[in-house]
Amino acid sequence: MNYSDYINTATIIAHTAAEEVNAIYERYKQEGKVETDSKEDDSPLTQADTVAHEMITGELTKQFPDIPVVSEENKENADLSESELFWLVDPLDGTKEFLKQNDEFTVNIGLIESDTPVGGVIVVPALHVTYRADETGAYRRKEGETEQIQVSERTKHLIAVQSKSHSSDDEEEFFRNYDIANRTGAGSSLKFCRVAEGEADIYYRGGQTMEWDTAAGQAIVEAAGGTVQTTDGERVTYRKEEFSNLPFVCTNGKIRI
């Protein structure tokens, strides 16, 4: 199947949502405050989350009426029983980064066939950078220029990318098993992008994440030559009950898990 047409349309939709998110972000920076609600897990919810969710899910449904859309904000209504394809959307990944005003929040759309990510787009609204992937490869668009990206070839003296909001003791324990020469930090799904573009070699995430947190990032990493696996070395798959992931490791594919 040709996934590039799907991802081209998803990229346009993601850019439109990113413009709205960025407009809200700029107002927030000027005014110095933003209204937030709390989700069931006590994580913050902003106007930007809601606006991006409504825009993306509405447009995807309009453009692809036969493909279900699962978003962080509408997971309870998902029915995937009659479709091999479905969209996974995180309308604003990195709400904490948004509130910290560090620019490292993203808009994410992933395309899943059966249980496998086959395409994705990640837009970084504040930095005006887009990452996308389909069957032809992984790409980064920055400052008006698009280039294909690939993972690194490093197997030693590795660069680890870590979360700016979710670092943990088990992460430190995991990295003791590897030759880590340097560490860098990134917010939201940008950690996947750092591996995909070869700026980092390994990213570990313990605890629970959800499928919409990882779908677009995994598609981009895999299209760039890397892997996203559980700590048992199994590829991370989708369409799971409750859409919940196990702890996972994202690498350049050259490192043994």
C-alpha positions in Angstrom: 0.0 0.0 0.0 1.2 3.6 -0.7 1.1 5.3 2.6 2.7 8.6 1.4 -0.6 10.0 0.2 -2.1 9.5 3.7 0.9 11.0 5.4 1.0 14.0 3.0 -2.6 14.9 4.0 -1.8 14.2 7.6 1.2 16.6 7.4 -1.0 19.4 6.1 -3.5 18.8 8.9 -0.7 18.7 11.5 0.7 22.0 10.2 -2.7 23.7 10.5 -3.1 22.4 14.1 0.5 23.5 14.9 -0.2 27.0 13.8 -3.2 27.2 16.1 -1.1 25.7 19.0 1.7 28.2 18.3 -0.7 31.1 18.4 -2.0 30.1 21.8 1.6 29.5 22.9 2.6 33.0 21.9 -0.3 34.5 23.7 0.6 32.5 26.8 4.2 33.8 26.7 3.0 37.4 26.3 0.4 37.2 29.0 2.4 35.0 31.3 -0.5 32.7 32.2 -2.5 30.0 30.7 -5.7 28.3 31.9 -5.3 24.6 32.6 -7.6 21.7 33.6 -6.6 18.3 34.9 -7.1 15.0 33.2 -8.0 11.8 35.0 -4.3 11.1 35.7 -3.8 14.6 37.0 -1.7 15.6 34.0 -2.4 19.2 32.7 -4.8 20.0 29.9 -4.7 23.3 28.1 -6.7 25.1 25.4 -4.0 24.1 23.0 -4.6 20.4 23.7 -8.3 20.8 23.0 -8.0 23.0 19.9 -5.5 20.7 18.3 -7.5 17.6 19.1 -10.7 19.0 17.6 -8.9 20.2 14.5 -6.9 17.1 13.8 -9.6 14.5 14.5 -12.2 16.5 12.6 -10.0 16.9 9.5 -8.8 13.3 9.5 -12.4 12.1 9.8 -13.4 14.4 6.9 -10.5 13.3 4.7 -10.6 9.6 5.6 -14.1 8.7 6.7 -13.4 5.0 6.7 -10.3 5.2 8.9 -11.0 5.4 12.7 -9.1 8.1 14.7 -7.9 7.4 18.2 -6.8 10.5 20.1 -5.6 11.0 23.6 -8.7 13.0 24.1 -11.3 10.5 22.6 -9.9 7.1 23.4 -13.1 5.9 25.0 -15.0 6.2 21.7 -12.6 4.2 19.6 -13.9 1.3 17.6 -11.3 -0.5 15.5 -13.1 -3.7 14.9 -13.8 -3.1 11.2 -10.6 -1.4 10.0 -7.1 -2.6 9.4 -5.9 1.1 9.3 -6.3 3.6 12.1 -4.9 6.9 13.1 -3.2 7.6 16.5 -3.1 11.2 17.5 -1.4 13.0 20.3 -2.6 16.6 19.6 -0.1 18.2 22.0 2.7 16.0 23.3 4.7 17.7 26.0 2.1 19.8 27.7 4.6 20.2 30.5 7.1 21.6 28.1 4.5 23.9 26.7 3.8 25.2 30.2 7.6 25.6 30.9 7.9 27.6 27.7 10.9 25.6 26.5 9.5 25.2 22.9 9.9 21.4 22.9 6.3 20.3 22.5 4.9 18.6 19.4 1.8 17.7 17.4 1.8 14.0 16.5 -0.1 11.9 14.0 0.7 8.2 13.4 -0.8 5.8 10.9 -1.2 2.1 12.0 -1.9 -0.9 9.8 -3.0 -3.9 11.8 -0.6 -3.5 14.8 2.3 -1.8 13.0 3.1 1.9 12.6 3.5 2.6 8.8 3.7 6.3 8.7 3.8 9.4 10.9 4.3 13.1 11.3 5.7 15.1 14.2 5.5 18.9 14.0 7.4 21.1 16.5 5.3 24.3 16.4 7.6 26.7 18.2 10.7 25.6 16.3 9.0 25.3 12.9 10.4 21.9 12.2 8.6 18.9 10.8 9.5 15.2 10.8 7.6 12.7 8.7 7.9 9.1 7.6 6.3 6.8 5.1 7.3 3.8 3.0 10.0 5.9 1.2 11.9 6.9 4.3 12.1 9.5 7.1 12.5 13.2 6.5 13.1 16.4 8.3 11.9 19.8 7.0 13.6 22.8 8.6 14.0 26.4 7.4 12.3 25.5 4.1 14.6 22.6 3.3 13.6 19.0 3.3 16.2 16.2 3.8 16.1 12.5 4.4 17.4 11.5 7.8 19.0 8.3 9.0 20.1 6.9 12.4 23.7 6.8 13.5 26.1 3.9 13.1 27.5 4.1 16.6 27.8 1.0 18.7 30.0 2.4 21.5 30.6 5.8 23.1 26.9 6.2 22.7 24.8 9.4 23.1 21.7 8.8 25.2 18.7 11.2 24.9 16.6 11.6 28.1 13.4 13.2 29.0 13.3 16.7 30.4 10.2 15.8 32.5 10.3 12.0 33.1 13.8 10.9 34.1 13.9 8.2 36.7 16.1 5.9 38.7 15.3 2.9 36.5 16.5 4.9 33.5 19.9 5.3 35.3 20.0 1.6 36.1 19.2 0.7 32.5 22.0 2.9 31.1 24.6 1.3 33.3 24.5 -1.6 30.8 25.7 0.5 27.9 28.7 2.5 26.9 27.2 5.9 27.3 29.7 8.7 26.5 27.3 11.6 26.5 23.7 12.6 27.3 21.3 15.1 25.9 17.8 16.1 26.9 14.7 16.6 24.8 11.0 17.1 25.5 8.0 15.2 24.2 8.4 13.0 21.1 11.5 14.9 20.1 13.5 12.1 21.8 12.5 9.8 18.9 13.5 12.4 16.4 16.9 12.8 18.0 17.5 9.1 17.4 16.0 9.1 13.9 18.3 12.0 12.8 21.4 10.5 14.3 22.0 13.1 17.1 21.4 10.4 19.7 21.7 6.6 19.7 19.5 5.3 22.5 16.4 6.4 24.4 14.8 4.4 27.2 11.4 5.0 28.7 10.2 3.1 31.7 6.8 3.2 33.3 3.6 3.5 31.3 3.2 5.3 28.0 0.3 5.2 25.7 0.2 4.3 22.0 -0.5 7.8 20.8 2.7 8.9 22.7 4.9 6.6 20.5 3.1 5.8 17.2 4.4 8.7 15.1 7.9 8.6 16.7 8.2 4.9 16.1 7.2 5.2 12.5 9.9 7.9 12.0 12.6 6.0 13.8 12.0 2.8 12.0 11.9 4.5 8.6 15.3 6.0 9.5 16.7 2.6 10.2 16.2 2.3 14.0 14.2 0.2 16.3 11.6 0.7 19.1 11.4 -2.5 21.2 10.3 -3.6 24.6 13.0 -4.4 27.2 12.6 -8.1 26.1 13.7 -7.2 22.6 10.2 -7.4 21.0 9.0 -4.7 18.6 6.5 -2.4 20.1 3.1 -3.1 18.6 -0.3 -1.3 18.6 -4.0 -1.9 18.9 -3.4 -3.2 22.4 -6.1 -3.3 25.1 -6.4 0.1 26.7 -3.7 1.4 24.2 -1.1 1.0 26.9 2.6 0.4 26.2 5.2 -1.6 28.2 8.6 0.1 29.0 10.6 0.4 25.7 14.0 1.2 24.2 14.5 3.2 21.1 17.8 2.8 19.4 19.7 3.2 16.1 19.2 -0.5 15.5 22.9 -1.2 15.9 22.8 -1.8 19.7 21.8 -5.1 21.2 19.0 -4.8 23.8 
